[in-house]
Amino acid sequence: MDWFAAGGPLIAVRGIHFAATAVVAGTLVFGTVVAKPASLSEQPVARMLRTQSLRVASIALAVALLSGAAWLSLQAASMSGLPLGEAMTSQVLSTVLNQTQFGVVTEMRSVLAIFLAACLAFDRLPMAVWLALAAALGLTASIAWTGHAASTPGELGNLHLAADALHLVAAASWVGGLLPLTLLLASVRRDAAASASLARDATRRFSTLGIVCVATLVVTGVVNAWILVGSFHALLVTEYGQVLAIKLGVFALMLAFAAVNRFALTPQLAAASGNQREALQKLARNSFVEIGLGFAIFALVGMLGTLHPALHLL
Ligand code: HEM
């Protein structure tokens, strides 16, 4: 099968964009609801975590901007039916940017991304952290207006857009937050000064955030699936349904790793357990595996958005 003809580049670029946007938002959410409260009593570590998350968010934002530009170019080529080189002309791009919903949303998201970059650059300014968080969550939720949710008409369309926007924010907060968590655990292992109690507190806070995100993902995912798939039969017999089913399988695997982290490993970080170092290592490894599974889901969703929804095929 010809990967290019099958839309491979568009699927890859969408997956990279979803993952990079999720890491930006997830890192800032993590900084606000996990790292900051957990490291309040450990100023040197708090400063290190802040620098670390700023670097991660900045690199991820650069990747989100580049993949966003590539997504626009590939979308212009597929909308115009022209080869990529010809579709990159100013005339075609300005038609896509000004006369399609995807184009208008992409313009608005680019402004949001530039504003976010300014907030990260001037993060010492008061309010900059909160403005950055709001911009990152807006950049993530607004992806809903570029996908299938944007083409569902009427009242059901509003429900679909709201569910999809929440779905995206929950996905970013959980999967995107796993990267700063893994870095924090690695820093605690490396830095004898940083106590295991910081890791225990941070892991507990993150797993509470994770539970809220998973519940939101399941509820909004069922809404998405109900509108776009409609039946178990369609889930099993259509290409769209089968890709979604694979996604749900990967999701179940992620939940298994998260459960081991929460119920088996986090309690071992307690001082009395005596094998904190080993538990820290396993927690970091499991979180790393979860990141890999989460990115696999972003790749699958990169593909889902290019397929005809199952409901329309039966
Ligand atoms: C870690 C877990 C998950 C992640 C990271 C994730 C991520 C995403 C992302 C990024 C989108 C794209 C939205 C768009 O293009 O507008 C999406 C769409 C979707 N998700 Fe999830 N999701 C997760 C779990 C779930 C679950 C548990 C379900 C079902 C119960 C689900 C069902 C769907 C459906 C049906 C769509 C719509 C796809 C489309 O626009 O064609 N997801 N998901």
Residues whose N, C-alpha, C, O or C-beta is under 5 A from the ligand:
A	BS01	HEM	F18 I143 A144 G147 H148 A149 D164 A171 V175 L217 V218 G221 V222 N224 A225 F251 G294 I297 V301 L304 G305
